Amino acid sequence: MREAVVFIHGAWMTGLEMTPLRRRLARGGFSCRQFSYPSLLAAPEDNAARLNRFLSGVEADVVHLVAHSLGGLVLLHLFDRYPVQRPGRVLMLGTPINGSRTAACFARTPLTRWLLGRSIRRGLLGGAPRWKGGRELGMVAGHRGFGIGTLFCRALEQPNDGTVALAETRAPEINAHLSVPYGHFAMLWSAPVADAVAAFLRTGDFAAS
């Protein structure tokens, strides 16, 4: 049975920053693909349509999905609009599944709101569909770090990864939740986090990491 892992990056990113994580999983035997999309120029719902087209071209029987930050919200829209997908586990990394306080702080004034683009439409400010993927969903979230949230948003709840609060990553529909001592982007370069991702994709749990 052919398996593939598709990676979905976050806001302001291109997927290049996920290279260390992809390479570590590839060394572990996973076949990895990167999906890139205009995170600010299109709403998460529209990017979900792009992702659906991308996935249709992935030659595999099982397709796992690993999404960082905003990418996880794109996945929520994917399974809401296009629920018929091939089997596979879904893992989010630092996704503010309940909405982002940091994004709310940026959205307060026109001077900083433009930095969020269309990512706030049923996305970073909340309003994304609830998870209805009908498959195992995992979350890795950082609880230590310095980032734009700690720099610009004094109201960001503790603990956080510098951008997303730990509480923003929790939801009843998440089957496995792992808190790690890394920042929002540093987790993408962490070997222990890569081991945890691999463990979840193989078993649906982080216990083996």
Secondary structure, DSSP 8 states (H G I E B T S, - for coil): --EEEEEE--TT--SGGGHHHHHHHHHTT--EEEE---TTTS-HHHHHHHHHHHHHT---SEEEEEEETHHHHHHHHHHHH-----S--EEEES--TT--HHHHHHTTSHHHHGGGGGGGTTBTTB-------SS-EEEEEE-S---HHHHH-TT--SSBSSSSBGGGG--TT-SEEEEES--TTGGGG-HHHHHHHHHHHHHSSSTT-
